[in-house]
Amino acid sequence: MRQRRQWSDLSTGQKVGTALLGALQVALFGAAQIDLWRRPAGQVRGSKWMWAALDFVNFLGPLAYFAFGRRPS
């Protein structure tokens, strides 16, 4: 059975990659939330509350919102 790796076990490149992916995830989440709450309900496909909850799904939620959740203005 594999042991879990600790942060101190990672190489510098792995630490940088993990930090960059985390920052990207937070940026996508923030952008999706800001766009969702500024956009009128008529320009959102489905419930704004549903999209707000789905945005918490790592990467997929915000990407799905930008791809499918917004109506063309």
N, CA, C and O atoms as a GROMACS GRO file, in nm:
protein
  292
    1MET      N    1   0.083  -0.118   0.000
    1MET     CA    2   0.000   0.000   0.000
    1MET      C    3   0.088   0.125   0.000
    1MET      O    4   0.187   0.134   0.074
    2ARG      N    5   0.050   0.221  -0.084
    2ARG     CA    6   0.129   0.344  -0.095
    2ARG      C    7   0.104   0.435   0.023
    2ARG      O    8  -0.008   0.448   0.072
    3GLN      N    9   0.210   0.498   0.068
    3GLN     CA   10   0.196   0.598   0.173
    3GLN      C   11   0.163   0.732   0.110
    3GLN      O   12   0.205   0.761  -0.003
    4ARG      N   13   0.091   0.812   0.182
    4ARG     CA   14   0.059   0.945   0.132
    4ARG      C   15   0.184   1.031   0.135
    4ARG      O   16   0.264   1.025   0.228
    5ARG      N   17   0.199   1.112   0.031
    5ARG     CA   18   0.314   1.202   0.025
    5ARG      C   19   0.282   1.329   0.101
    5ARG      O   20   0.170   1.378   0.098
    6GLN      N   21   0.380   1.379   0.166
    6GLN     CA   22   0.370   1.506   0.240
    6GLN      C   23   0.420   1.618   0.150
    6GLN      O   24   0.491   1.594   0.053
    7TRP      N   25   0.382   1.741   0.183
    7TRP     CA   26   0.427   1.857   0.107
    7TRP      C   27   0.580   1.861   0.101
    7TRP      O   28   0.637   1.895  -0.003
    8SER      N   29   0.645   1.826   0.210
    8SER     CA   30   0.792   1.830   0.215
    8SER      C   31   0.856   1.724   0.125
    8SER      O   32   0.974   1.735   0.092
    9ASP      N   33   0.781   1.622   0.086
    9ASP     CA   34   0.834   1.517  -0.003
    9ASP      C   35   0.833   1.558  -0.150
    9ASP      O   36   0.899   1.494  -0.232
   10LEU      N   37   0.759   1.663  -0.183
   10LEU     CA   38   0.747   1.705  -0.323
   10LEU      C   39   0.870   1.784  -0.368
   10LEU      O   40   0.934   1.852  -0.289
   11SER      N   41   0.900   1.773  -0.497
   11SER     CA   42   1.009   1.852  -0.554
   11SER      C   43   0.962   1.997  -0.569
   11SER      O   44   0.843   2.027  -0.556
   12THR      N   45   1.056   2.084  -0.596
   12THR     CA   46   1.022   2.226  -0.613
   12THR      C   47   0.925   2.244  -0.731
   12THR      O   48   0.831   2.322  -0.722
   13GLY      N   49   0.948   2.171  -0.839
   13GLY     CA   50   0.858   2.181  -0.955
   13GLY      C   51   0.717   2.134  -0.923
   13GLY      O   52   0.620   2.194  -0.969
   14GLN      N   53   0.705   2.029  -0.844
   14GLN     CA   54   0.573   1.980  -0.806
   14GLN      C   55   0.502   2.078  -0.715
   14GLN      O   56   0.381   2.097  -0.725
   15LYS      N   57   0.577   2.141  -0.626
   15LYS     CA   58   0.517   2.242  -0.538
   15LYS      C   59   0.468   2.363  -0.618
   15LYS      O   60   0.359   2.414  -0.594
   16VAL      N   61   0.549   2.407  -0.714
   16VAL     CA   62   0.511   2.521  -0.798
   16VAL      C   63   0.388   2.485  -0.882
   16VAL      O   64   0.295   2.564  -0.893
   17GLY      N   65   0.388   2.366  -0.941
   17GLY     CA   66   0.273   2.323  -1.021
   17GLY      C   67   0.146   2.314  -0.940
   17GLY      O   68   0.039   2.354  -0.986
   18THR      N   69   0.156   2.262  -0.819
   18THR     CA   70   0.040   2.252  -0.732
   18THR      C   71  -0.012   2.391  -0.695
   18THR      O   72  -0.133   2.415  -0.694
   19ALA      N   73   0.080   2.482  -0.664
   19ALA     CA   74   0.039   2.619  -0.628
   19ALA      C   75  -0.025   2.690  -0.747
   19ALA      O   76  -0.124   2.761  -0.730
   20LEU      N   77   0.030   2.670  -0.867
   20LEU     CA   78  -0.028   2.734  -0.986
   20LEU      C   79  -0.167   2.680  -1.017
   20LEU      O   80  -0.258   2.756  -1.050
   21LEU      N   81  -0.185   2.549  -1.007
   21LEU     CA   82  -0.318   2.491  -1.030
   21LEU      C   83  -0.418   2.538  -0.925
   21LEU      O   84  -0.534   2.563  -0.957
   22GLY      N   85  -0.374   2.551  -0.802
   22GLY     CA   86  -0.462   2.603  -0.698
   22GLY      C   87  -0.503   2.746  -0.724
   22GLY      O   88  -0.619   2.783  -0.706
   23ALA      N   89  -0.406   2.828  -0.768
   23ALA     CA   90  -0.437   2.968  -0.800
   23ALA      C   91  -0.532   2.977  -0.919
   23ALA      O   92  -0.623   3.060  -0.920
   24LEU      N   93  -0.512   2.892  -1.018
   24LEU     CA   94  -0.602   2.890  -1.134
   24LEU      C   95  -0.743   2.852  -1.093
   24LEU      O   96  -0.841   2.911  -1.140
   25GLN      N   97  -0.755   2.753  -1.006
   25GLN     CA   98  -0.886   2.709  -0.959
   25GLN      C   99  -0.957   2.821  -0.884
   25GLN      O  100  -1.077   2.844  -0.904
   26VAL      N  101  -0.886   2.890  -0.797
   26VAL     CA  102  -0.945   3.001  -0.721
   26VAL      C  103  -0.985   3.114  -0.815
   26VAL      O  104  -1.091   3.175  -0.798
   27ALA      N  105  -0.901   3.144  -0.914
   27ALA     CA  106  -0.933   3.251  -1.010
   27ALA      C  107  -1.056   3.216  -1.093
   27ALA      O  108  -1.142   3.302  -1.114
   28LEU      N  109  -1.066   3.093  -1.140
   28LEU     CA  110  -1.185   3.051  -1.215
   28LEU      C  111  -1.310   3.060  -1.130
   28LEU      O  112  -1.414   3.109  -1.175
   29PHE      N  113  -1.302   3.014  -1.006
   29PHE     CA  114  -1.416   3.020  -0.915
   29PHE      C  115  -1.459   3.165  -0.893
   29PHE      O  116  -1.577   3.198  -0.902
   30GLY      N  117  -1.363   3.252  -0.865
   30GLY     CA  118  -1.394   3.393  -0.842
   30GLY      C  119  -1.455   3.460  -0.963
   30GLY      O  120  -1.552   3.535  -0.951
   31ALA      N  121  -1.398   3.434  -1.080
   31ALA     CA  122  -1.451   3.494  -1.203
   31ALA      C  123  -1.592   3.447  -1.232
   31ALA      O  124  -1.678   3.525  -1.272
   32ALA      N  125  -1.617   3.318  -1.210
   32ALA     CA  126  -1.752   3.263  -1.234
   32ALA      C  127  -1.852   3.323  -1.137
   32ALA      O  128  -1.964   3.358  -1.176
   33GLN      N  129  -1.814   3.334  -1.010
   33GLN     CA  130  -1.906   3.390  -0.911
   33GLN      C  131  -1.936   3.537  -0.939
   33GLN      O  132  -2.052   3.579  -0.932
   34ILE      N  133  -1.835   3.613  -0.971
   34ILE     CA  134  -1.855   3.756  -1.000
   34ILE      C  135  -1.944   3.772  -1.124
   34ILE      O  136  -2.038   3.852  -1.122
   35ASP      N  137  -1.915   3.697  -1.230
   35ASP     CA  138  -1.997   3.706  -1.351
   35ASP      C  139  -2.141   3.664  -1.323
   35ASP      O  140  -2.235   3.727  -1.372
   36LEU      N  141  -2.157   3.559  -1.245
   36LEU     CA  142  -2.290   3.508  -1.216
   36LEU      C  143  -2.374   3.611  -1.141
   36LEU      O  144  -2.491   3.631  -1.174
   37TRP      N  145  -2.317   3.675  -1.042
   37TRP     CA  146  -2.396   3.769  -0.961
   37TRP      C  147  -2.415   3.904  -1.027
   37TRP      O  148  -2.505   3.979  -0.990
   38ARG      N  149  -2.332   3.938  -1.124
   38ARG     CA  150  -2.351   4.063  -1.198
   38ARG      C  151  -2.446   4.046  -1.316
   38ARG      O  152  -2.505   4.143  -1.362
   39ARG      N  153  -2.461   3.925  -1.365
   39ARG     CA  154  -2.543   3.897  -1.483
   39ARG      C  155  -2.690   3.887  -1.443
   39ARG      O  156  -2.722   3.822  -1.344
   40PRO      N  157  -2.780   3.952  -1.518
   40PRO     CA  158  -2.923   3.939  -1.488
   40PRO      C  159  -2.969   3.793  -1.502
   40PRO      O  160  -2.914   3.718  -1.582
   41ALA      N  161  -3.070   3.755  -1.424
   41ALA     CA  162  -3.118   3.617  -1.424
   41ALA      C  163  -3.165   3.572  -1.562
   41ALA      O  164  -3.156   3.453  -1.594
   42GLY      N  165  -3.214   3.663  -1.643
   42GLY     CA  166  -3.259   3.628  -1.776
   42GLY      C  167  -3.147   3.587  -1.871
   42GLY      O  168  -3.172   3.526  -1.975
   43GLN      N  169  -3.025   3.620  -1.836
   43GLN     CA  170  -2.911   3.583  -1.919
   43GLN      C  171  -2.838   3.459  -1.867
   43GLN      O  172  -2.729   3.426  -1.914
   44VAL      N  173  -2.898   3.392  -1.770
   44VAL     CA  174  -2.838   3.270  -1.713
   44VAL      C  175  -2.931   3.154  -1.743
   44VAL      O  176  -3.051   3.162  -1.720
   45ARG      N  177  -2.874   3.045  -1.794
   45ARG     CA  178  -2.953   2.924  -1.818
   45ARG      C  179  -2.968   2.850  -1.686
   45ARG      O  180  -2.868   2.808  -1.627
   46GLY      N  181  -3.090   2.835  -1.640
   46GLY     CA  182  -3.114   2.767  -1.513
   46GLY      C  183  -3.110   2.864  -1.397
   46GLY      O  184  -3.108   2.986  -1.415
   47SER      N  185  -3.108   2.808  -1.280
   47SER     CA  186  -3.110   2.886  -1.157
   47SER      C  187  -2.971   2.941  -1.124
   47SER      O  188  -2.871   2.871  -1.139
   48LYS      N  189  -2.966   3.066  -1.081
   48LYS     CA  190  -2.839   3.122  -1.039
   48LYS      C  191  -2.785   3.048  -0.917
   48LYS      O  192  -2.664   3.031  -0.903
   49TRP      N  193  -2.874   3.004  -0.828
   49TRP     CA  194  -2.831   2.928  -0.710
   49TRP      C  195  -2.768   2.795  -0.750
   49TRP      O  196  -2.671   2.751  -0.689
   50MET      N  197  -2.824   2.730  -0.851
   50MET     CA  198  -2.767   2.603  -0.898
   50MET      C  199  -2.625   2.625  -0.950
   50MET      O  200  -2.535   2.548  -0.917
   51TRP      N  201  -2.605   2.729  -1.031
   51TRP     CA  202  -2.472   2.755  -1.084
   51TRP      C  203  -2.376   2.796  -0.974
   51TRP      O  204  -2.258   2.760  -0.978
   52ALA      N  205  -2.425   2.870  -0.876
   52ALA     CA  206  -2.338   2.909  -0.765
   52ALA      C  207  -2.290   2.785  -0.689
   52ALA      O  208  -2.174   2.779  -0.648
   53ALA      N  209  -2.377   2.687  -0.671
   53ALA     CA  210  -2.338   2.564  -0.603
   53ALA      C  211  -2.244   2.481  -0.690
   53ALA      O  212  -2.147   2.424  -0.640
   54LEU      N  213  -2.272   2.474  -0.820
   54LEU     CA  214  -2.188   2.394  -0.910
   54LEU      C  215  -2.048   2.454  -0.926
   54LEU      O  216  -1.954   2.382  -0.959
   55ASP      N  217  -2.035   2.583  -0.903
   55ASP     CA  218  -1.903   2.646  -0.913
   55ASP      C  219  -1.804   2.589  -0.810
   55ASP      O  220  -1.683   2.603  -0.827
   56PHE      N  221  -1.856   2.527  -0.706
   56PHE     CA  222  -1.767   2.469  -0.605
   56PHE      C  223  -1.704   2.337  -0.650
   56PHE      O  224  -1.615   2.286  -0.582
   57VAL      N  225  -1.749   2.281  -0.761
   57VAL     CA  226  -1.689   2.159  -0.814
   57VAL      C  227  -1.559   2.199  -0.883
   57VAL      O  228  -1.560   2.279  -0.977
   58ASN      N  229  -1.448   2.144  -0.838
   58ASN     CA  230  -1.316   2.184  -0.887
   58ASN      C  231  -1.309   2.188  -1.038
   58ASN      O  232  -1.343   2.090  -1.105
   59PHE      N  233  -1.266   2.299  -1.091
   59PHE     CA  234  -1.245   2.326  -1.233
   59PHE      C  235  -1.371   2.306  -1.318
   59PHE      O  236  -1.406   2.395  -1.395
   60LEU      N  237  -1.438   2.194  -1.304
   60LEU     CA  238  -1.552   2.163  -1.391
   60LEU      C  239  -1.668   2.259  -1.372
   60LEU      O  240  -1.732   2.300  -1.469
   61GLY      N  241  -1.698   2.297  -1.249
   61GLY     CA  242  -1.810   2.386  -1.222
   61GLY      C  243  -1.797   2.521  -1.292
   61GLY      O  244  -1.885   2.559  -1.369
   62PRO      N  245  -1.688   2.594  -1.266
   62PRO     CA  246  -1.673   2.724  -1.334
   62PRO      C  247  -1.663   2.711  -1.486
   62PRO      O  248  -1.718   2.793  -1.558
   63LEU      N  249  -1.592   2.609  -1.534
   63LEU     CA  250  -1.581   2.591  -1.678
   63LEU      C  251  -1.717   2.560  -1.741
   63LEU      O  252  -1.748   2.609  -1.849
   64ALA      N  253  -1.797   2.478  -1.673
   64ALA     CA  254  -1.931   2.446  -1.723
   64ALA      C  255  -2.018   2.572  -1.725
   64ALA      O  256  -2.095   2.593  -1.818
   65TYR      N  257  -2.006   2.655  -1.622
   65TYR     CA  258  -2.084   2.779  -1.619
   65TYR      C  259  -2.048   2.867  -1.739
   65TYR      O  260  -2.137   2.917  -1.808
   66PHE      N  261  -1.917   2.886  -1.765
   66PHE     CA  262  -1.877   2.972  -1.876
   66PHE      C  263  -1.916   2.910  -2.010
   66PHE      O  264  -1.946   2.983  -2.105
   67ALA      N  265  -1.916   2.778  -2.021
   67ALA     CA  266  -1.948   2.712  -2.148
   67ALA      C  267  -2.099   2.699  -2.172
   67ALA      O  268  -2.145   2.717  -2.284
   68PHE      N  269  -2.174   2.669  -2.066
   68PHE     CA  270  -2.316   2.635  -2.084
   68PHE      C  271  -2.414   2.723  -2.005
   68PHE      O  272  -2.532   2.727  -2.039
   69GLY      N  273  -2.369   2.791  -1.902
   69GLY     CA  274  -2.458   2.861  -1.811
   69GLY      C  275  -2.500   3.000  -1.854
   69GLY      O  276  -2.599   3.054  -1.804
   70ARG      N  277  -2.425   3.059  -1.945
   70ARG     CA  278  -2.456   3.197  -1.983
   70ARG      C  279  -2.525   3.200  -2.118
   70ARG      O  280  -2.486   3.130  -2.211
   71ARG      N  281  -2.629   3.281  -2.127
   71ARG     CA  282  -2.695   3.304  -2.256
   71ARG      C  283  -2.620   3.416  -2.327
   71ARG      O  284  -2.569   3.507  -2.262
   72PRO      N  285  -2.614   3.411  -2.458
   72PRO     CA  286  -2.548   3.522  -2.530
   72PRO      C  287  -2.623   3.652  -2.506
   72PRO      O  288  -2.746   3.655  -2.506
   73SER      N  289  -2.549   3.758  -2.485
   73SER     CA  290  -2.615   3.887  -2.457
   73SER      C  291  -2.644   3.965  -2.583
   73SER      O  292  -2.698   4.075  -2.576
   0.00000   0.00000   0.00000
